[in-house]
Amino acid sequence: MKKKSNLVYGLLILTFLLSGISYAQEDPKPVFITVTTLHRNLDSDGKDWKKTEQEYFDKVTSKNDLIIGSEILNHYYTENSSEILHVSAYKTWEDIEKSNDVTSELIKKGWPDEKARNAFFEKYNSYYSPMHSDEIYTSVLSTKEFKPDSKEPMIVYVRKSQMSLNGKGKGMKEFIEKITMNNPYIKGYYPHRHAWGADSRDFLEAYYFNSLSDLEKSQDKDDELIKVAWPKEEDRKAFFDGLNNAFTGIHGDFIYHNVPSLSK
C-alpha cells in the first residue's frame, strides 16, 4: 500500500529554459522537487499525527536513497490552517517514478504483516482529508545550502511569483549572489521553477529563518546590501527595472514551519 496516490505524469516541458531568468552553465545541475499539499483532519490529535509521520519517515523516507531531500511544512501564516506540505527532492525526473517502487518495497519491509500494514495506513490516512494537490518544480539558479543545527522548528517563508515569460528579464543570478547569499539572517535559500502542474508562470523561492524576527530583520539587511551593491541611485533603478521585467508584479506570501525530526 502506498502512502499517497501516484502522480499522473505527462511530458516534462522545462519552460524555465525559455524564461527571462538567465543563469550560468556552471550553476549546479537542477534537481526536481515534488510538493504535495495535504489538508489535516482538524479533529485528529496533533501529537499522534507527528508520531505516525515519524514512524513512516524512519521506516520509509529516511531509507529511500532516491529521495535526496524531504520536508514536512506546517501552516503558520497561510490562507488555510489545515494545509500541510510534503516536499521531496530528486536528482532526476526518472527518480521520481522509480522512487515509488522503492517506497513500496520499504513499506513491505517496515510493516511485513499485512494486517498491521493496513492498520497503520488506515490510521495514517485518518489524519488527512481525501483532497490533495501535486506540483513538480525544478531548481534554478544558485541555492544557499545549509544544515540545521537546532531541533526547534525553523520558519520557512515561501514567495510564489508570476513569471512574465516575455524573455526580457535579467539580473536574478546577480541579485542572489550579491544580496541573498550575503544576508546572514537567511539561513537557506531555494529557488524553483514550474516543471509540471497548474501554472507554468510559477516561480517559488523558499527562505529558511531561525525566527519570525529574523525574517523581518532580513528585509532591512537586504536594503542595506542593495545600497552597497549599487550605491548610485540610477544604477539601482536600472538594475531593478531589468529584474522586474522577468515578473508580472503579482506574488503571494506563505509562512510555514518545518518539523526537524522529519527533515532529510
Sine and cosine of phi, psi and omega as CSV:
sin_phi,cos_phi,sin_psi,cos_psi,sin_omega,cos_omega
0.00,0.00,0.69,-0.73,-0.02,-1.00
-0.98,-0.19,0.53,-0.85,-0.07,-1.00
-0.91,0.42,-0.67,0.74,-0.05,-1.00
-0.78,-0.63,0.38,-0.93,0.06,-1.00
-0.91,0.42,0.58,-0.82,0.05,-1.00
-0.92,0.39,0.53,-0.85,0.11,-0.99
-0.96,0.29,0.53,-0.85,0.11,-0.99
-1.00,0.00,0.95,-0.31,-0.15,-0.99
-1.00,0.00,0.73,-0.68,0.12,-0.99
-0.93,-0.36,-0.24,-0.97,0.04,-1.00
-0.96,0.29,0.72,-0.70,0.01,-1.00
-0.99,0.11,0.85,-0.53,0.05,-1.00
-0.91,-0.42,0.95,-0.32,-0.09,-1.00
-0.99,0.15,0.99,0.15,-0.07,-1.00
-0.92,0.39,-0.31,0.95,-0.01,-1.00
-0.91,0.41,-0.34,0.94,0.05,-1.00
-0.93,0.37,-0.39,0.92,-0.03,-1.00
-0.97,-0.22,0.03,1.00,-0.10,-1.00
-0.99,0.16,0.10,-1.00,-0.02,-1.00
-0.99,0.17,-0.10,1.00,0.02,-1.00
-1.00,0.04,0.84,-0.55,0.01,-1.00
-0.98,-0.21,0.52,-0.85,0.06,-1.00
-0.50,-0.87,0.44,-0.90,-0.14,-0.99
-0.98,0.19,0.37,-0.93,-0.01,-1.00
-0.93,0.38,-0.39,0.92,-0.03,-1.00
-0.99,0.17,-0.06,1.00,0.04,-1.00
-0.89,0.45,0.40,-0.92,-0.03,-1.00
-0.84,0.54,0.52,-0.86,0.04,-1.00
-0.88,0.48,0.72,-0.69,-0.04,-1.00
-0.87,0.49,0.55,-0.83,0.16,-0.99
-0.91,-0.41,0.24,-0.97,-0.04,-1.00
-0.94,-0.35,0.69,-0.73,-0.08,-1.00
-0.85,-0.53,0.84,-0.54,0.10,-0.99
-0.99,-0.15,0.67,-0.74,0.04,-1.00
-0.80,-0.59,0.91,-0.40,0.08,-1.00
-0.96,-0.28,0.88,-0.48,0.02,-1.00
-1.00,-0.06,0.92,-0.39,0.02,-1.00
-0.95,-0.30,0.22,-0.97,0.00,-1.00
-0.77,-0.64,0.84,-0.54,-0.08,-1.00
-0.94,0.35,0.62,-0.79,0.19,-0.98
-0.96,0.26,0.95,-0.31,-0.14,-0.99
-0.94,0.35,-0.17,0.99,0.06,-1.00
-1.00,0.05,-0.11,0.99,-0.05,-1.00
-1.00,0.09,0.27,-0.96,-0.03,-1.00
-1.00,0.06,0.84,-0.54,-0.05,-1.00
-0.88,0.48,-0.63,0.78,-0.01,-1.00
-0.92,0.39,-0.67,0.74,0.05,-1.00
-0.90,0.43,-0.61,0.79,0.04,-1.00
-0.85,0.53,-0.76,0.65,-0.03,-1.00
-0.90,0.44,-0.65,0.76,0.01,-1.00
-0.88,0.48,-0.67,0.74,-0.02,-1.00
-0.94,0.35,-0.69,0.73,0.05,-1.00
-0.89,0.46,-0.59,0.81,0.01,-1.00
-0.90,0.43,-0.66,0.75,0.02,-1.00
-0.89,0.46,-0.69,0.73,0.02,-1.00
-0.90,0.44,-0.69,0.72,-0.01,-1.00
-0.87,0.49,-0.73,0.69,-0.05,-1.00
-0.90,0.43,-0.60,0.80,-0.08,-1.00
-1.00,-0.01,-0.40,0.91,-0.13,-0.99
-0.83,-0.55,-0.94,0.35,-0.14,-0.99
-0.85,0.53,-0.72,0.69,-0.06,-1.00
-0.91,0.42,-0.38,0.93,-0.06,-1.00
-0.98,-0.19,-0.08,1.00,0.01,-1.00
-1.00,0.02,0.97,-0.23,-0.10,-1.00
-0.94,0.34,-0.27,0.96,0.04,-1.00
-0.97,0.23,-0.33,0.94,0.09,-1.00
-1.00,0.00,0.96,-0.26,-0.09,-1.00
-1.00,0.02,-0.18,0.98,0.06,-1.00
-0.34,-0.94,0.53,-0.85,-0.04,-1.00
-0.42,-0.91,0.64,-0.77,0.06,-1.00
-0.60,-0.80,0.50,-0.87,0.24,-0.97
-0.89,-0.46,0.86,-0.51,-0.07,-1.00
-0.93,-0.37,0.82,-0.57,0.01,-1.00
-0.99,-0.13,0.54,-0.84,0.10,-1.00
-0.79,0.61,0.69,-0.72,0.16,-0.99
-0.77,-0.64,-0.90,0.43,0.16,-0.99
-0.76,-0.65,1.00,0.07,0.10,-1.00
-0.69,-0.72,0.07,-1.00,-0.08,-1.00
-0.97,0.24,-0.22,0.98,-0.08,-1.00
-0.72,-0.69,0.92,-0.39,-0.09,-1.00
-0.95,0.31,-0.19,0.98,0.01,-1.00
-1.00,0.00,-0.06,1.00,-0.15,-0.99
-0.94,0.33,0.74,-0.67,0.13,-0.99
-0.70,-0.72,0.80,-0.60,-0.02,-1.00
-0.97,-0.22,0.78,-0.62,0.14,-0.99
-0.97,-0.24,0.91,-0.42,-0.11,-0.99
-0.89,-0.45,0.76,-0.65,0.04,-1.00
-0.71,-0.71,0.58,-0.81,0.00,-1.00
-0.89,-0.45,0.59,-0.81,-0.04,-1.00
-0.69,-0.72,0.48,-0.88,0.00,-1.00
-0.94,0.35,-0.60,0.80,-0.06,-1.00
-0.69,-0.73,0.29,-0.96,0.08,-1.00
-0.88,0.48,-0.65,0.76,-0.01,-1.00
-0.89,0.46,-0.55,0.83,-0.01,-1.00
-0.91,0.42,-0.44,0.90,0.05,-1.00
-0.87,0.49,-0.72,0.69,-0.01,-1.00
-0.95,0.32,-0.70,0.72,-0.01,-1.00
-0.88,0.48,-0.54,0.84,-0.04,-1.00
-0.87,0.49,-0.53,0.85,0.01,-1.00
-0.88,0.48,-0.62,0.78,0.01,-1.00
-0.93,0.36,-0.66,0.75,0.04,-1.00
-0.89,0.46,-0.68,0.73,0.02,-1.00
-0.86,0.51,-0.68,0.74,0.00,-1.00
-0.87,0.50,-0.67,0.75,0.01,-1.00
-0.92,0.38,-0.66,0.75,0.01,-1.00
-0.92,0.40,-0.56,0.83,0.05,-1.00
-0.90,0.44,-0.67,0.74,0.02,-1.00
-0.90,0.43,-0.60,0.80,0.03,-1.00
-0.96,0.29,-0.59,0.81,-0.03,-1.00
-0.94,0.33,-0.55,0.83,0.01,-1.00
-0.73,-0.68,0.97,0.25,-0.10,-1.00
-0.90,0.44,-0.45,0.89,0.04,-1.00
-0.99,0.12,0.84,-0.54,-0.11,-0.99
-0.88,0.48,-0.63,0.77,0.00,-1.00
-0.91,0.41,-0.67,0.74,0.03,-1.00
-0.91,0.41,-0.61,0.79,0.02,-1.00
-0.90,0.43,-0.73,0.68,0.01,-1.00
-0.89,0.45,-0.62,0.78,0.01,-1.00
-0.91,0.42,-0.66,0.75,0.01,-1.00
-0.88,0.47,-0.74,0.67,-0.07,-1.00
-0.96,0.26,-0.42,0.91,0.14,-0.99
-0.90,0.43,-0.67,0.74,0.06,-1.00
-0.92,0.40,-0.71,0.70,-0.01,-1.00
-0.83,0.56,-0.76,0.65,-0.05,-1.00
-0.92,0.39,-0.37,0.93,-0.02,-1.00
-0.93,0.36,-0.31,0.95,0.00,-1.00
-0.99,0.17,-0.18,0.98,-0.08,-1.00
-0.81,-0.59,0.44,-0.90,0.14,-0.99
-0.98,0.20,0.28,-0.96,-0.03,-1.00
-0.93,0.37,-0.34,0.94,-0.09,-1.00
-0.98,0.18,0.70,-0.72,0.12,-0.99
-0.43,-0.90,0.24,-0.97,0.08,-1.00
-0.70,-0.72,0.45,-0.89,-0.04,-1.00
-0.80,-0.60,0.66,-0.75,0.10,-1.00
-0.68,-0.74,0.49,-0.87,0.11,-0.99
-0.81,-0.59,0.73,-0.68,0.01,-1.00
-0.84,-0.54,0.27,-0.96,0.11,-0.99
-0.81,-0.58,0.64,-0.77,-0.01,-1.00
-0.94,0.33,0.56,-0.83,0.05,-1.00
-0.67,-0.74,0.32,-0.95,0.09,-1.00
0.87,0.49,-0.39,-0.92,-0.05,-1.00
-1.00,-0.09,0.63,-0.78,0.08,-1.00
-0.95,-0.32,0.42,-0.91,0.07,-1.00
-0.96,-0.30,1.00,-0.07,-0.08,-1.00
-0.97,0.25,0.51,-0.86,0.08,-1.00
-0.39,-0.92,0.37,-0.93,0.11,-0.99
-0.87,-0.49,0.92,-0.40,-0.03,-1.00
-0.87,0.49,0.67,-0.75,0.00,-1.00
-0.93,-0.38,0.26,0.97,-0.01,-1.00
-0.84,-0.54,0.54,-0.84,0.08,-1.00
-1.00,0.06,-0.06,1.00,0.02,-1.00
-0.99,0.12,0.57,-0.82,0.03,-1.00
-0.85,0.53,0.58,-0.81,0.07,-1.00
-0.98,-0.19,0.40,-0.92,0.10,-1.00
-0.99,0.12,0.79,-0.61,0.04,-1.00
-0.88,-0.47,0.95,-0.31,0.01,-1.00
-0.99,-0.10,0.83,-0.56,-0.01,-1.00
-0.91,-0.43,0.84,-0.55,0.09,-1.00
-0.94,-0.33,0.85,-0.53,0.02,-1.00
-0.96,-0.29,0.93,-0.37,-0.03,-1.00
-0.96,-0.30,0.35,-0.94,0.09,-1.00
-0.99,-0.17,0.84,-0.55,0.10,-0.99
-0.96,0.27,0.60,-0.80,0.03,-1.00
-0.98,0.21,-0.41,0.91,0.01,-1.00
0.85,0.52,0.46,0.89,0.00,-1.00
-0.99,-0.12,-0.06,1.00,0.04,-1.00
0.96,0.28,0.17,0.99,-0.09,-1.00
-0.97,-0.22,-0.30,0.96,-0.08,-1.00
-0.95,0.32,0.49,-0.87,0.05,-1.00
-0.39,-0.92,0.39,-0.92,0.12,-0.99
0.96,-0.28,-0.03,1.00,-0.06,-1.00
-0.90,0.43,-0.69,0.72,0.00,-1.00
-0.88,0.48,-0.68,0.74,0.00,-1.00
-0.89,0.45,-0.65,0.76,0.01,-1.00
-0.89,0.46,-0.70,0.71,-0.01,-1.00
-0.88,0.48,-0.71,0.71,-0.06,-1.00
-0.93,0.37,-0.62,0.78,-0.08,-1.00
-1.00,0.05,-0.48,0.88,-0.11,-0.99
-0.93,-0.37,-0.91,0.42,-0.12,-0.99
-0.85,0.52,-0.72,0.70,-0.04,-1.00
-0.92,0.39,-0.39,0.92,-0.05,-1.00
-0.98,-0.19,0.06,1.00,0.02,-1.00
-1.00,0.01,0.94,-0.34,-0.11,-0.99
-0.92,0.38,-0.32,0.95,-0.01,-1.00
-0.98,0.21,-0.39,0.92,0.02,-1.00
-1.00,0.07,0.97,-0.26,-0.06,-1.00
-0.98,0.17,-0.56,0.83,0.02,-1.00
-0.57,-0.82,0.55,-0.84,-0.01,-1.00
-0.59,-0.81,0.79,-0.62,-0.07,-1.00
-0.67,-0.74,0.97,-0.24,0.04,-1.00
-1.00,-0.02,0.65,-0.76,-0.06,-1.00
-0.69,-0.73,0.52,-0.85,0.11,-0.99
-0.91,-0.42,0.43,-0.90,0.11,-0.99
-0.83,0.56,0.68,-0.73,0.15,-0.99
-0.81,-0.58,-0.62,0.78,0.01,-1.00
-0.44,-0.90,0.79,-0.62,0.00,-1.00
0.45,-0.89,-0.38,-0.92,-0.19,-0.98
-0.98,0.20,-0.57,0.82,-0.18,-0.98
-0.71,-0.70,0.93,-0.38,-0.05,-1.00
-0.94,0.34,-0.16,0.99,0.01,-1.00
-1.00,0.09,-0.14,0.99,-0.13,-0.99
-0.89,0.45,0.76,-0.65,0.15,-0.99
-0.73,-0.68,0.91,-0.42,-0.08,-1.00
-0.94,-0.33,0.64,-0.77,0.12,-0.99
-0.80,-0.60,0.84,-0.54,0.03,-1.00
-0.95,-0.31,0.83,-0.55,-0.01,-1.00
-0.91,-0.42,0.71,-0.70,0.05,-1.00
-0.96,-0.27,0.75,-0.66,0.02,-1.00
-0.76,-0.65,0.43,-0.90,0.07,-1.00
-0.96,0.28,-0.45,0.89,-0.07,-1.00
-0.35,-0.94,0.24,-0.97,0.08,-1.00
-0.90,0.44,-0.60,0.80,0.00,-1.00
-0.90,0.44,-0.57,0.82,0.05,-1.00
-0.93,0.38,-0.56,0.83,0.07,-1.00
-0.87,0.49,-0.71,0.71,0.02,-1.00
-0.91,0.41,-0.68,0.73,0.00,-1.00
-0.89,0.45,-0.53,0.85,-0.05,-1.00
-0.90,0.43,-0.48,0.88,0.01,-1.00
-0.93,0.38,-0.67,0.74,0.07,-1.00
-0.91,0.42,-0.62,0.79,0.02,-1.00
-0.91,0.41,-0.63,0.78,0.08,-1.00
-0.84,0.55,-0.73,0.68,0.00,-1.00
-0.85,0.52,-0.66,0.75,0.01,-1.00
-0.90,0.44,-0.71,0.70,-0.02,-1.00
-0.92,0.39,-0.58,0.82,0.02,-1.00
-0.89,0.46,-0.67,0.74,0.00,-1.00
-0.93,0.38,-0.52,0.86,0.05,-1.00
-0.95,0.30,-0.67,0.74,-0.05,-1.00
-0.94,0.35,-0.60,0.80,0.00,-1.00
-0.76,-0.65,0.97,0.22,-0.11,-0.99
-0.89,0.46,-0.47,0.88,0.01,-1.00
-1.00,0.03,0.75,-0.66,-0.07,-1.00
-0.86,0.51,-0.63,0.78,-0.02,-1.00
-0.93,0.38,-0.55,0.84,0.05,-1.00
-0.94,0.35,-0.63,0.78,0.05,-1.00
-0.88,0.48,-0.72,0.70,-0.03,-1.00
-0.89,0.46,-0.69,0.72,0.00,-1.00
-0.89,0.46,-0.67,0.74,-0.01,-1.00
-0.89,0.45,-0.76,0.65,-0.08,-1.00
-0.96,0.28,-0.42,0.91,0.14,-0.99
-0.89,0.46,-0.68,0.74,0.03,-1.00
-0.93,0.37,-0.66,0.75,0.00,-1.00
-0.91,0.42,-0.69,0.73,-0.06,-1.00
-0.93,0.38,-0.33,0.95,0.05,-1.00
-0.90,0.43,-0.34,0.94,0.00,-1.00
-0.97,0.26,-0.26,0.97,-0.13,-0.99
-0.81,-0.58,0.37,-0.93,0.04,-1.00
-0.99,0.16,-0.28,0.96,-0.08,-1.00
0.99,-0.14,-0.15,0.99,0.02,-1.00
-0.99,-0.11,0.76,-0.65,0.07,-1.00
-0.50,-0.86,0.30,-0.95,0.06,-1.00
-0.83,-0.55,0.49,-0.87,-0.03,-1.00
-0.88,-0.48,0.73,-0.68,-0.04,-1.00
-0.66,-0.75,0.70,-0.71,0.02,-1.00
-0.84,-0.54,0.80,-0.60,0.01,-1.00
-0.83,-0.55,0.17,-0.99,0.24,-0.97
-0.76,-0.64,0.61,-0.79,-0.07,-1.00
-1.00,0.02,0.05,-1.00,0.05,-1.00
-0.86,-0.51,0.98,-0.18,-0.13,-0.99
-0.79,0.62,-0.63,0.78,-0.05,-1.00
-0.95,0.31,-0.21,0.98,0.03,-1.00
-0.96,-0.29,0.27,0.96,0.00,-1.00
-0.99,-0.13,0.60,-0.80,0.03,-1.00
-0.80,-0.60,0.00,0.00,0.00,0.00
